[in-house]
Amino acid sequence: MSTAWFIRSFKQYVGLSPARYIQSLRIVNAQRLLERTKYSIGEVSEIVGYDNPLYFSRVFKKETGLSPAQYRKAERAGEQPSDSQEEDACTPNIDKNRNS
C-alpha cells in the first residue's frame, strides 16, 4: 500500500487527512480533559501529544475559537469542579463527527 493511496483512501472514508484526523482527536481529548480534570494546560498538552504547550494552545484556539483556559472557564461556569482527576485519557466518539 503506497502512502499516497492510504492518504487518499483515508480522506475519502473519514473526510479528513490522517494528520487532521489525529489533530482533531487530540483536541477532543484535550477538551474532555479540560472539562473533567484539574490538570494544568501544560499537562493536558503533554497528555494529548503536544510537546510545546504554546503550540498546543495555538492549535486549540484555532480549532475551538477559545484558548484552553477560556474553554475550561466557559465549560466550568455554573458547574461544580471535580475533586478528582481522571486517570485515563478520554477517547472521542468519532461517529458523532462523521457525515455518512
C-alpha positions in Angstrom: 0.0 0.0 0.0 1.5 3.3 -1.0 1.4 6.4 1.3 -0.5 8.4 -1.3 -3.1 5.7 -1.7 -3.6 5.4 2.0 -4.0 9.1 2.5 -6.4 9.4 -0.4 -8.5 6.4 0.8 -8.4 7.6 4.4 -9.6 11.1 3.4 -12.4 9.6 1.2 -13.6 7.4 4.1 -13.2 9.8 7.1 -13.4 13.2 5.4 -10.1 14.4 6.8 -6.5 13.7 6.1 -4.8 11.4 8.6 -2.9 14.4 10.1 -6.1 16.5 10.5 -7.9 13.5 11.9 -5.2 12.9 14.6 -5.2 16.6 15.4 -9.0 16.6 15.8 -8.7 13.6 18.1 -6.1 15.4 20.2 -8.3 18.5 20.5 -11.4 16.4 21.5 -9.3 14.6 24.1 -8.0 17.9 25.4 -11.5 19.3 25.6 -12.6 16.4 27.7 -9.5 16.7 30.0 -10.0 20.4 30.4 -13.7 19.8 31.3 -13.2 16.9 33.7 -9.8 17.2 35.3 -7.7 19.8 37.2 -4.6 19.1 35.0 -2.7 22.2 34.0 -2.8 23.3 30.4 0.8 22.1 30.1 -0.1 18.7 31.4 -3.1 18.4 29.1 -0.9 19.4 26.2 1.6 16.7 27.0 -1.1 14.0 27.6 -2.7 14.6 24.2 0.7 14.6 22.4 2.0 18.1 22.1 5.5 18.8 23.4 5.1 22.5 23.3 2.2 24.0 25.3 2.2 27.2 23.4 1.8 25.4 20.1 -0.9 23.3 21.7 -2.7 26.5 22.8 -2.5 28.0 19.3 -3.9 24.8 17.7 -6.6 24.5 20.3 -7.7 28.1 19.8 -7.7 27.7 16.0 -9.9 24.6 16.3 -12.3 25.7 19.0 -12.2 29.5 18.9 -11.2 29.7 22.6 -7.8 29.3 24.3 -7.6 26.2 26.6 -8.0 28.4 29.7 -11.0 30.2 28.2 -12.5 26.9 27.2 -12.1 25.5 30.7 -13.6 28.6 32.3 -16.6 28.6 29.9 -17.2 24.8 30.4 -17.0 25.0 34.2 -19.1 28.1 34.6 -22.0 27.1 36.7 -20.7 23.6 37.3 -19.1 22.1 40.4 -15.4 21.3 39.5 -14.5 17.7 40.2 -12.2 17.0 43.1 -10.5 14.0 41.4 -8.6 13.8 38.2 -9.5 11.2 35.6 -6.7 8.8 35.2 -7.5 7.7 31.6 -7.2 9.9 28.6 -10.6 10.4 27.0 -11.3 8.7 23.7 -13.7 10.7 21.5 -16.6 9.2 19.7 -15.7 9.9 16.1 -19.1 8.7 14.8 -20.7 11.9 16.0 -18.4 13.9 13.7 -18.9 11.7 10.5 -21.3 12.6 7.9 -22.0 9.3 6.2 
